[in-house]
Amino acid sequence: MAAQRKLMRVLAGEAVAPPPIWLMRQAGRYLPEYRATRATANGFLDLCYTPELAVEVTMQPIRRFGFDAAILFSDILVIPDILDRGVHFVEGEGPRMTPLAVEDIGTLPRPSVDEILAPVFETLRRLRRELPEETTLLGFCGAPWTVATYMLAGRGTSDQAPARLFAMRHAAEFDQLLALIADLSADYLISQIDAGADAVQIFDSWAGVLDETSFDRFCVRPMARIVEKVRRARPGTRIIGFAKGAGALLEDYRQRTGVDCVGLDWTVPRKLARAIQADGAVQGNLDPLLMVAGGAALDAGIDRVLADLGEGPFIFNLGHGITPQADPDNVARLVQRVRAWGGA
Ligand SMILES: Cc1c2[nH]c(c1CCC(=O)O)Cc1[nH]c(c(CCC(=O)O)c1C)Cc1[nH]c(c(CCC(=O)O)c1C)Cc1[nH]c(c(C)c1CCC(=O)O)C2
């Protein structure tokens, strides 16, 4: 059955019309039912680590919109959390943790992902039982560069200057950190597959702040390391790579990392997007703010994405995560319009 799920067919390189659709961060604060469940949890990480609650919030957008994929409810920062970095979320501000110093790198723990993240795998097993047969279940993790930016700054920043400076000053230790995160992330993804995930997405949300050489070293190489490790352990695993903001550097990203599907943000021009699609699946790339704006701008945006990419192997998504200000009615309108599309 898994192989026949619409989204899995696209990941295998097939063009499916209308394309399957899901949205990055589809479970979240724009949904009143998410806010209600969130209020019962003892903080955001408690929501991630309590299977009953994590299953509930994962299912909410599936019930409401009937997306083709559910994505495990968790966060990319569970990896720094199990590395004892003191991860916490400050209301209205975002994630915080203890900034990593160069001396700390050699002393980071080597946790057993299987044991320490057992509740996450339990969430996946329960999800596979609860989801409709035709719905793809996606696991995910953050890419090493993006996870490292939060670990080094101790928070989100707009240009990732702390991580870039660290990489310039301490190249060897930085490579060591990326390798450690890559290996833990590969173990994490392998266990997600074993617990029932059909495919996985790796989020490199901060790829866009790097020059070409740094992108190769910090994004492409660690991504390829994860892909290789996961495929060696679980041959045939389908992987979506999302390097946000990488622009023209995405041109040969599929070949160099080995991912099956290339995630596109909304700034990727049509010509480049179609060139990337010429040798496999792509996912994206509607501007997430259209879910706030709605109306004629939304319809025109949807039609543009479908006309550009709908003919090839394509997964409809936003170009980045949906924002808390999005209107759920606009999401319903989006799903309806994509499902009504009969080809260009
Ligand atoms: C960089 C990053 C993070 N987390 C994630 C990324 C990569 C994708 C991206 O770039 O958006 C990935 C992520 N985070 C979350 C998911 C869940 C699954 C989904 O519905 O897509 C996924 C896939 C839940 C979440 N992760 C977070 C929330 C909001 C927390 C809350 O409910 O208070 C959710 C629903 C918290 C979080 N987690 C992170 C930040 C910066 C924040 C704070 C910003 C914010 O508040 O939106 C780190």
The ligand as a MOL file (V3000), in Angstrom:
LIG
                    3D

  0  0  0     0  0            999 V3000
M  V30 BEGIN CTAB
M  V30 COUNTS 48 52 0 0 0
M  V30 BEGIN ATOM
M  V30 1 C 13.8750 26.1830 11.9920 0
M  V30 2 C 12.8460 25.1610 12.4380 0
M  V30 3 C 12.3860 24.9710 13.7680 0
M  V30 4 N 11.4640 23.9350 13.7390 0
M  V30 5 C 11.3050 23.4840 12.4520 0
M  V30 6 C 12.1930 24.2130 11.6280 0
M  V30 7 C 12.4190 23.9740 10.1560 0
M  V30 8 C 11.3320 24.5350 9.3310 0
M  V30 9 C 11.2690 26.0310 9.3670 0
M  V30 10 O 12.2390 26.6660 8.9730 0
M  V30 11 O 10.1980 26.5320 9.7210 0
M  V30 12 C 10.4860 22.3790 11.9740 0
M  V30 13 C 9.1740 22.1210 12.6040 0
M  V30 14 N 8.6410 22.6730 13.7320 0
M  V30 15 C 7.4020 22.1460 13.9750 0
M  V30 16 C 7.1470 21.1650 12.9980 0
M  V30 17 C 5.9390 20.2590 13.1030 0
M  V30 18 C 5.3350 19.5950 12.0330 0
M  V30 19 C 4.5860 20.4720 11.0650 0
M  V30 20 O 3.3700 20.6960 11.2650 0
M  V30 21 O 5.1920 20.8620 10.0330 0
M  V30 22 C 8.2370 21.1600 12.1060 0
M  V30 23 C 8.4560 20.3330 10.8630 0
M  V30 24 C 6.4800 22.5040 15.0480 0
M  V30 25 C 6.6530 23.7880 15.7750 0
M  V30 26 N 7.8200 24.3290 16.2330 0
M  V30 27 C 7.5610 25.4830 16.9270 0
M  V30 28 C 6.1500 25.7000 16.9280 0
M  V30 29 C 5.4460 26.8450 17.6410 0
M  V30 30 C 5.5760 26.6230 19.1100 0
M  V30 31 C 4.3300 26.8960 19.8900 0
M  V30 32 O 3.3020 26.2470 19.6940 0
M  V30 33 O 4.4250 27.7490 20.7720 0
M  V30 34 C 5.5830 24.6380 16.2040 0
M  V30 35 C 4.1150 24.3940 15.9580 0
M  V30 36 C 8.5960 26.3140 17.6070 0
M  V30 37 C 9.8230 26.6360 16.8490 0
M  V30 38 N 10.7080 25.7060 16.3720 0
M  V30 39 C 11.7170 26.3520 15.6800 0
M  V30 40 C 11.4840 27.7320 15.7710 0
M  V30 41 C 12.3660 28.7960 15.1380 0
M  V30 42 C 10.3220 27.9060 16.5170 0
M  V30 43 C 9.7510 29.2080 16.9930 0
M  V30 44 C 9.1290 29.9790 15.9020 0
M  V30 45 C 7.6770 29.8000 15.9620 0
M  V30 46 O 7.1560 29.9940 17.0530 0
M  V30 47 O 7.0750 29.5020 14.9140 0
M  V30 48 C 12.8270 25.6680 14.9890 0
M  V30 END ATOM
M  V30 BEGIN BOND
M  V30 1 1 1 2
M  V30 2 2 2 3
M  V30 3 1 2 6
M  V30 4 1 3 4
M  V30 5 1 3 48
M  V30 6 1 4 5
M  V30 7 2 5 6
M  V30 8 1 5 12
M  V30 9 1 6 7
M  V30 10 1 7 8
M  V30 11 1 8 9
M  V30 12 2 9 10
M  V30 13 1 9 11
M  V30 14 1 12 13
M  V30 15 1 13 14
M  V30 16 2 13 22
M  V30 17 1 14 15
M  V30 18 2 15 16
M  V30 19 1 15 24
M  V30 20 1 16 17
M  V30 21 1 16 22
M  V30 22 1 17 18
M  V30 23 1 18 19
M  V30 24 2 19 20
M  V30 25 1 19 21
M  V30 26 1 22 23
M  V30 27 1 24 25
M  V30 28 1 25 26
M  V30 29 2 25 34
M  V30 30 1 26 27
M  V30 31 2 27 28
M  V30 32 1 27 36
M  V30 33 1 28 29
M  V30 34 1 28 34
M  V30 35 1 29 30
M  V30 36 1 30 31
M  V30 37 2 31 32
M  V30 38 1 31 33
M  V30 39 1 34 35
M  V30 40 1 36 37
M  V30 41 1 37 38
M  V30 42 2 37 42
M  V30 43 1 38 39
M  V30 44 2 39 40
M  V30 45 1 39 48
M  V30 46 1 40 41
M  V30 47 1 40 42
M  V30 48 1 42 43
M  V30 49 1 43 44
M  V30 50 1 44 45
M  V30 51 2 45 46
M  V30 52 1 45 47
M  V30 END BOND
M  V30 END CTAB
M  END
